[in-house]
């Protein structure tokens, strides 16, 4: 959720072929989650090549057969700043919405729609 909001506010796209899982604390620490094997298999089926996981989930990967994780790049993180550095493109998307025009109902994609 924080990655999506940061992407929207900074107009930096999330990199393609990327998946992430974990929970974050109010201070930005990335916590481990369960069901990592199933999440990895689903990600691979959907063409994901890079996965971001909590550093505390690293031991879960060692229990998965090599065939299942071949071709995947794992990035283990401790905090959300590391996630944002891995997940977001470095440059802003110049073709993204101009939020000032959007909020004032003047953007061509939203003219005629009420923005409250």
C-alpha positions in Angstrom: 0.0 0.0 0.0 2.8 2.4 0.9 4.6 1.6 -2.4 1.4 2.4 -4.4 0.8 5.7 -2.5 4.4 6.7 -2.9 4.3 5.9 -6.6 1.1 8.1 -7.0 2.5 11.0 -5.1 5.9 11.0 -6.7 4.7 10.0 -10.2 7.4 7.3 -10.2 6.2 4.0 -11.7 6.5 0.7 -9.9 8.9 -1.5 -11.8 7.3 -4.2 -13.9 7.6 -8.0 -13.2 8.0 -7.2 -9.5 6.1 -8.7 -6.6 6.4 -8.1 -2.8 4.9 -9.3 0.3 5.2 -8.4 4.0 3.6 -6.2 6.6 5.0 -2.9 7.7 5.0 -1.3 11.1 4.1 2.4 11.7 7.9 3.1 11.8 8.5 1.4 8.4 10.0 -1.9 9.5 9.1 -4.8 7.1 7.8 -7.8 9.0 7.7 -11.4 7.8 4.6 -13.2 6.5 3.5 -16.8 6.1 2.6 -18.7 3.0 5.7 -17.6 1.2 6.1 -20.8 -0.9 2.5 -20.4 -2.3 3.1 -16.7 -3.0 6.3 -17.4 -4.8 4.7 -20.1 -7.0 1.8 -17.8 -7.9 4.2 -14.9 -8.7 6.3 -17.2 -11.0 3.1 -18.4 -12.8 2.3 -14.8 -13.5 5.7 -13.9 -15.0 7.2 -12.2 -12.0 11.0 -12.1 -12.0 11.9 -10.1 -8.9 10.4 -10.6 -5.4 10.8 -8.4 -2.4 10.5 -10.1 1.0 11.3 -9.4 4.6 14.8 -10.4 5.6 13.1 -12.6 8.3 11.5 -14.7 5.5 14.9 -15.6 3.9 15.0 -18.9 5.8 11.7 -19.9 4.1 13.3 -19.8 0.7 15.9 -22.4 1.7 13.0 -25.0 2.1 11.8 -24.6 -1.5 13.0 -26.8 -4.3 15.5 -25.1 -6.6 13.2 -25.9 -9.7 10.5 -23.7 -8.2 12.7 -20.7 -7.6 15.0 -20.8 -10.6 14.9 -17.6 -12.6 13.7 -15.5 -9.7 15.7 -12.8 -8.0 15.0 -12.3 -4.3 15.6 -9.0 -2.5 15.5 -9.1 1.3 14.7 -5.9 3.1 14.4 -4.6 6.6 12.5 -1.3 6.0 10.3 0.5 3.6 13.0 2.8 2.3 14.8 -0.3 0.9 11.5 -1.4 -0.6 10.9 2.0 -2.3 14.5 2.1 -3.6 14.0 -1.4 -5.2 10.4 -1.0 -6.4 10.2 2.4 -7.9 11.7 3.7 -11.1 14.3 6.4 -10.6 12.7 9.0 -12.9 9.2 10.5 -12.8 6.7 9.5 -15.5 6.3 12.6 -17.6 3.1 11.2 -19.1 1.4 10.6 -15.7 -1.5 12.7 -14.6 -0.9 16.3 -13.7 -2.5 16.1 -10.2 -3.2 19.8 -10.0 -5.3 19.7 -13.1 -6.8 16.5 -11.9 -7.8 18.0 -8.6 -9.3 21.0 -10.3 -11.2 18.9 -12.8 -9.3 20.3 -15.7 -7.3 17.2 -16.8 -8.5 15.9 -20.2 -9.0 12.4 -18.7 -11.4 13.6 -16.0 -13.2 16.6 -17.5 -16.9 16.2 -16.8 -16.4 14.0 -13.7 -16.8 15.6 -10.3 -13.7 15.3 -8.1 -14.6 15.8 -4.4 
